Amino acid sequence: MKIQFCGASNTVTGSCHLITTDKHKILLDCGQFQGGKAQDALNYEEFPFDPSELDFMILSHPHIDHCGRIPLLVKKGFKGNIYCTDACADLLEVMLKDSGYIHEKEAEWANKKNERNGRPLVEPLYTFNDAMDALKFVKPVLYDQLVEINEDIKICFNDAGHILGSAVTELWIAEEICERNEEGEPISCISDKSVSKIVFSGDLGVMNRPILRDPTIIKKADYVIMETTYGNRLHPENAMDVKKLMDIIRETAARGGTTVIPAFAVGRTQELIYELNRVIDNDSEYRKDFENLKVYIDSPMATTATEVFRRNAQVFDEETKEYILKGDNPLDFKNLKFTRSSQDSMMLNANKEPKVIISASGMCEAGRIRHHLKHNLWDERNSIVFVGYQAEGSLGRLIVEGASEVTLFGEKISVKAQIHNLQGFSGHADKNGLMTWLGGFQQPPKQIFLVHGEMDAKDDFAASVKSELGYDPIVVRGNSEYVLEKDEIVNIEQAMAEAVDDETIAKTKSNLADIERRLEDIVATAKLAVDADIDPEKMARINNIVLELEKATINLGAEIGQ
């Protein structure tokens, strides 16, 4: 078995890793490179493998640097299933449609310039329709569900706590043990197989953060592929950053300015809404300041993504679920306004009243945020607040590092607004969080591969891992390939039995008890509905729910009875 690293090997974008066995080819993520022209050019290079030969793909989560080249993969011949969590699948549709639209518009804009200058026309990386074609191959899977892909491969998605639907993936891969000739052809094989367990971290979230559950600690792995975005940095306390953000907004409004927050449409925007809602509700000091201050979410994708979050409350953490059960919508508050049309977006910059504008993209590489920066960067009354990672070469990184002037839409814009970088809002685990997750393995993995980080972050984290945990991880550099050992023969049934350990059984029983309690609530509500005067449309919806519950109950009873 081999692992070839085809992206996110020198930087934090373009996540893409190929696993090749004696029978199968599996792709982990297929992300877009981000961070300026040099990185963008990588997206147009040929894949270092034939997409048509892939059996299936696993997607860790729907951020563009992990999913952004999936439509291109399909366009180049991939026809396999794309496995991800159900919440990830909902957000993936939002992300890829928007990405296809942006690529079309950027090509259209570039071609207008090229025509005027007599240059050749360019093709978009992919189109909206290409994105739609790719979505046909998505196969949603539930968290904690052991899924048999084929007789040799099983997978399980665990919550990574990074964004809604993000996953730490466990893969059990069986290979035949064969004696081979000089050409590599098998001569004789034994009945048992070599089973390797690979754990792919995807992007790991921060412990004790709102809305999402904590990253799942994995107990055992033969091989680990791990992100290192903040491998040499620590986040400040998040609570301190919430208060600091509120103070920045209040001080900016007091001097007549606007606070502009570049935020990733999926994840960071929803967390900001949640935090603002919580502070405004519970802190009278800030409630008074926000009575007349409007907060605009100016991103159609962020608006749609927020709706997806509301539909997937089943994967929220317990604190957020309690919020919802009390009747409070944690993703809404009085002065929160969502804008969809470009006309509404333009009106925000025409309106000179103090306000807050949260807009995508988080690294300022595309979308409406670039227009808001053009209209607000030059005014010293305003504040620009960064709340997420800024990749090397991105416009956001230039501003954070103190650029006095930037170019937007061909125009030089002076940077006179106050610039703030609140890293406590990052959705990535910091060095301590990464060490805690890696330290959760009960025995040393055979090998750990460090990816998805800038070189200094990976090198520093590797040194910390060696000194604190005693592991000697491989720092992946460039598009490199590694052959994994096959020094252990394990029966596949034995390997699968180890996947369902005592903790998994206890968790399942706890979930069943929780379902039983919730069903009691449903029955109580149903009794009230029996005598209620309900309109036919609502009754039809209730009937559909009853049929689905009935089917699920019958199927569960049949399985238990076998």
Beta strands, then each sheet from edge to edge (+ up, - down):
strand 1: 2-7
strand 2: 16-20
strand 3: 25-28
strand 4: 56-58
strand 5: 81-85
strand 6: 138-141
strand 7: 147-150
strand 8: 153-159
strand 9: 167-180
strand 10: 186-200
strand 11: 223-227
strand 12: 259-262
strand 13: 295-298
strand 14: 336-339
strand 15: 356-359
strand 16: 383-386
strand 17: 405-408
strand 18: 411-414
strand 19: 418-421
strand 20: 447-451
strand 21: 474-475
strand 22: 481-483
sheet 1: 6+ 5+ 4+ 3+ 2- 1+ 22-
sheet 2: 7+ 8- 9+ 10- 11- 20- 21-
sheet 3: 14+ 13+ 15+ 12+ 16+ 19+
sheet 4: 17+ 18-
end
